[in-house]
Amino acid sequence: MASATQALAHNLNASERTHFVLVPMMAQGHTIPMTDMAYLLAKHGAQVSFITTPLNASRITGFIDHVAAAGLAIQFVKLHFPAVEFGLPEGCENADMLKSRDLFKNFLDACAALREPLVAYLSQQRQSPSCFISDMMHWWTGDIAREFGIPRLTFNGFCGFAYLAYIVVHDNLLEHVEDENELISFPGFPTLLELTKAKCPGRLPAPGLDQIRKNMYEEEMRSTGVVINSFQELEALYIESLEQTTGKKVWTVGPMCLCNQGSNTLAARGHKASMDEAHCLQWLDSMNSGSVIFVSFGSMACTAPQQLVELGLGLESSNKPFIWVIKAGDKSPEVEEWLADGFEERVKDRGLIIRGWAPQVMILWHKSIGGFMTHCGWNSILEGICAGVPLITWPHFAEQFVNERLVVDVLKTGVEVGVKAVTPWGHEQKEARVTRDAVETAVSKLMDEGEAAEEIRMRAKEFGAKARKALQVGGSSYNSINLLIHEMGNLGKGI
């Protein structure tokens, strides 16, 4: 039976709907949750203009088709991306296409050049926008929102815990710290948080970004509020502290990956599988319940061949069934040679290797999955939480080390593999930093029997149930979305 909100969505005409303009960062980990956000807002009765580019739109054709079939009020606006004009290769419209981190500033400058065509498009629309929700990296959208006299909310893909840490770091926390390995205590944090300088969030790892970083933070502070892909029951203490620290309303609308669970295939979320989903399901069905460890490090992590070898040997020596997603990029021939030199043959009865994209959501929700070794990107952590799966944390860069502390120290739903050093985005890791023994130990600690492991599994299941409840009718995130639409509609109309 359709909910009252869904019925309202169908009954409202366009002029009555709150009109959100969503501007995602052109990177898969940023774009995917904003497609989910668009879906959620439209399901709750809002109208959405989703700003994208031709290439990025082609990556989410499955989602676009699904929106059309569902009759949702989402308009996909494909703006020309000026790649060549800013020193980028033709067709380079997504951060994962950058050949060097030295081009990241060029990429952000090209994004900012979308300002004029976006203003021109919005000025021609019959229904004026009510509210901007844009990625924090699109600081230039703040000027557009002010030009139209409407609120701008920011979205950064962080959880409340990591976003609060980011705010504390920007309050000159690291100003006089020279040693990258010095342990820093975060003052005013609701619970104890200590990280080395190198592991602190908010430090864009590319040259020439000082002014952009300054612009981003200033616009962040000028925004009307923040939209968080999280839910109250997961981190209420940190969300409350974030509101007190920033003086801004924080809208918790997650876990957004659950909004489209019924059709949450790779196509609906903008990916193409590198292997047949049916084959993957068949393999999973052959395994015992809770016996398989799933290993995947997201779209942006670059893992050295030597580290992949150590990881593989650790999985082998653990004697646990595993699914391992390998994205080796231009190092694929070297990795493939090692895989073919006996490894795949030795683990063929209990190991499934996926090259490239994998149906992560489908895998995590399968009953045979007993653990998830992750790079600690927030999207992946949330997908693990929703599925009620405990985690092995292997952070690489950005806010991932903060997310690790949330999982291990606060939620207590995972164990750490023991990463000591940062692997900055855009840098090629030269050597193995996590040994096969560390991998075997972490897998055994999470997957073996015992009171500690059982406690982790129980807590993971409990948070999974809370996550699913948050987006159901009457749940905390469900109500937050309704209030967001109502309040932004009123602010957009000057009420």
Secondary structure by P-SEA (a helix, b strand, c coil): cccaaaaaaaaccccccbbbbbbccccaaaaaaaaaaaaaaaaabbbbbbbbcaaaaaaaaaaaaaaaaacccbbbbbccccccccccccccccccccccccaaaaaaaaaaaaaaaaaaaaaaccccccccccccccccaaaaaaaacbbbbbbccccaaaaaaaaaaacccccccccccbbbbbcccccbbbbccccccccccccccaaaaaaaaaaaaaccbbbbcccccccaaaaaaaaaaccbbbbbccccccccccccccccccccccccaaaaaaaaaacccccbbbbbbcccccccaaaaaaaaaaaaaacccbbbbbbcccaaaaaaaaaaccccccccccbbbbccccaaaaaaaccccccccccccaaaaaaaaaacccccccccccaaaaaaaaaccccccccccccccccccccccccccccaaaaaaaaaacccccaaaaaaaaaaaaaaaaaaaaaccccaaaaaaaaaaaaaaaaaacc
